[in-house]
Amino acid sequence: MEISVKPIDTAIEVAKAFIQKVVSPPLEEVGGLLVDTVRSWRLKNQIRIIQNAENILKEKGISTMQVSLKVMAPLLEGCSLEDDEELQQKWASLLVNTIASDSKIQSTLFSGILKEMSKQDAQVFEVILEACTTRIPFQGSTRIELNGRTTIPMAFTNIPEIDLTFDNLKRLRLIRELRVSHSNESPVIPTGLGLKFIEACRVQD
């Protein structure tokens, strides 16, 4: 039986027509159809992150190992969607820490979390970490421990839609609220998962 591809072609044309209205410059001006343009954009992101990871490996002299495709495929898929430089750095660090010969990352947990974070999510989480944690030298590496807390209203009053950012960080189980008796404050601290996540997305000096 011969399968017609016309419905697929039609769907692409419909999608292309819609994107033409909301993307500047028009797709023809950047050289191609919607599918080719998106594929090229994702490939450029992947290449940039992989090159960054390779540079880190060379600078730090980190040896690597082969990793299961089950772990690597979601990581490479997720990083291809990221065009923000700060988050690309986190993807590169996560890639390095995943393929390092002493890596303990054996799941897609961290790549799944990073994929669902916006730039603002990441920046706010970094502020919380700096306010609430301390780094202690430990057996040749660095151990992160809780050393305080930060208060939502006081620290982030000027950030737009901060409630959505905190909701997402809580949804991703990176932070949790502390109950304070007889207080209107809403202090938060990183969770254990949050500490492990940031370690996975940073390369030790």
Secondary structure, DSSP 8 states (H G I E B T S, - for coil): -----HHHHHHHHHHHHHHHHHSSS-GGGGTS-HHHHHHHHHHHHHHHHHHHHHHHHHHHT--B----HHHHHHHHHHHTT---HHHHHHHHHHHHHHHBTT----SSHHHHHHHT--HHHHHHHHHHHHHHEEEEEETTEEEEEE---EEHHHH-TTSTTHHHHHHHHHHTTSEEE---TT----EEEE-HHHHHHHHHTS---
